[in-house]
């Protein structure tokens, strides 16, 4: 029913209702419970994913600042960070896919640029470089600083996403 | 007791060197020799602002044609107080692009010139003070070594000139062993010399100093004779030597003492390398000298029999690395073809049809990270890899060069090496190899470059690995390597009148002694654009721009790099025009200190490394790029803008008298065809090679008395040695060429060329002339003027 559903903070209530309609027909479950269960599951999963990405960003920041302060050398730092580039990409893409599949367009378009940027960064590594973090180049042309900035921005962004998912998850659970 | 040098209060408006560009400074200038500032004491009171110093004299480049000074350009002298400048570091060792440092980053950005340092820290020096001291005095917080530019607050405390921390003078430092006096720490040699070497105590060793270990790794036998002749490699009684040869399999040589002849062990499993015997592959050179000599004599016969065309370089390098792993040392790799087997196999990426492409050049960056990874592994174990490439085919120097670039090795390239058909290259190789085997060497070295508070280094150029911030890892350090760094100004240098830079190189000498060589440079801080322009060092700026352009070609593209170089000239001259020039005149105006800047930029654009439109082999291009980054500035400049002299009319006028030999000093000529003539002979000195051109109508006197031939037609094609005739002209010519060669540690071969073959060189070497793919100097100036007026 149009009137009873609360207006979603994420978008017009119209969109949400369309989704609920299809879920109802597809699963054959009760109209509200099935949809909100899916929502809750989706948001719980993305919350967990987002947590992992936050920890990963923090790990990147700590390792890069260790390099800045001479606690580790360039080779050790870069091999540590290169190991986590693909997991980070996978986590970000997973989050994006989740949002796409559950058709939450706002969060999808929120996740898409970062996922695209991660993929672009990975693909654009020159053949002669040892990964996204190259120990011979990291001290040149301010790369250390730019990687640090990137990690900080991602941290802030993931925190923002975390709270958005948290709110949506709570919303989904309440309405369950 | 006496007084102590107080904090430097604002440098006096010191005499701007009026004779800056005209005072000849011979390259063998003693350390911290008197600069031109001392020659005009009466001008000491003049301020920079009131009269225009020579460096800022306005030059209209479009009108004045003859800009090249007749003698090689000396480096500019920083505008410091005389007593500071007298002890300042030798510019051949430590040089800045701007001898007056801007006060703020925004001021530097306005000047549009790069700020950087060019170093040659391990240069062979004729005078080097060496200090053995139980305590090496260093700042407590920033660990700077005590240097001539610190200030003593009283007898017991000194203030660091890099971080401004006050430190205590240790008791032992109060005694001066040189003058046997007590209580005058400022007279100690560490505080009187900007370049000094310490013998390092045991705190500076991570492990006992390593012996000299040399491994020769080859798929050919070209080095054998030279090594036999120079078997006394630098080292002491612990020196070790080893050999590895390879083709599609890897061959080790058991040289154990007691064997009657060397034993060859072949490992054919190149995918899983193992060392066939645990020791006796690297043996003590003194104990097993006969076996080593036997091996060197028999290697050429071994190689003659093989018809192999496969090269498993990657696996062989891994095997050699395993061999050198425990001790560190130097690996010399001689390679004659593209490695095509096993790990690290490379493809032939060059398209011969694209050599003369006017558009972008591809494949300037490595194809694989195998050699880079191996170089980093080597660097971690103090192994340096030097690469000798003797091949006429494409060898992917972009990828192979990485093995030397990050392990502090050097690359040598002989593209047309053939033992029968090209004796000039063979001689060049033999001489280079002799220098390589006998020159001074330092092992397991690290270098740290420190700057005054407020400045920081953001990019490094040269063959080394930057292990952590400002710490360069150099498994081997040799006297022919140059380095460059770029700096930025993080905090405004408001209260400082001078800033200092210190390069400290900690190394193990070939005799197993741990030593620290420290160089300190001091420069004034200025806050006006005109002062910055007055202190610009055009050669250092060109050298640094060349390094930056090489980086840009690899990371972005060659056309980007070319545009960036042209923009450097446009931006700096535009900035001069807008901010410094008081009277706007038409034409292309430049300060006198930068008048050669457009010429040098054009020379870079026409250099083999960056030129487009002229057929250039990819490996040749890459080697030129390697050289621009690796060579010290003075040789890079000769490579970029060779010196041209007329040699058929040498006279004793103005000649130097060195070692009872009269060395004529002909004028340096512009690189333009209009300076050449068929009735003369010219010598072009390009640093690593020299050309002697003989004009078609050259005076017969020159032909007979210097070349020893009766006529022009009789000049042989491959002449590379001047006959030692008894005539005055022959003596003068040979004295001049010998003097040029003596100034550099390597031996540039001489090619005597007749007019007929001459035309091929015009395009590449006469920088000021137009070619079908590049502008002439005048057209380039017009292009700059057009861009500046936009």
Interface residues (C-beta under 8 A of the other chain):
Chain A: X67 X68 X70 X73 X74 X75 X126 X127 X128 X129 X130 X135 X136 X138 X139 X140 X141 X142
Chain B: X365 X366 X367 X368 X369 X372 X373 X376 X380 X398 X399 X402 X406 X458 X459 X460 X465 X466 X467 X468 X469 X471 X551 X555
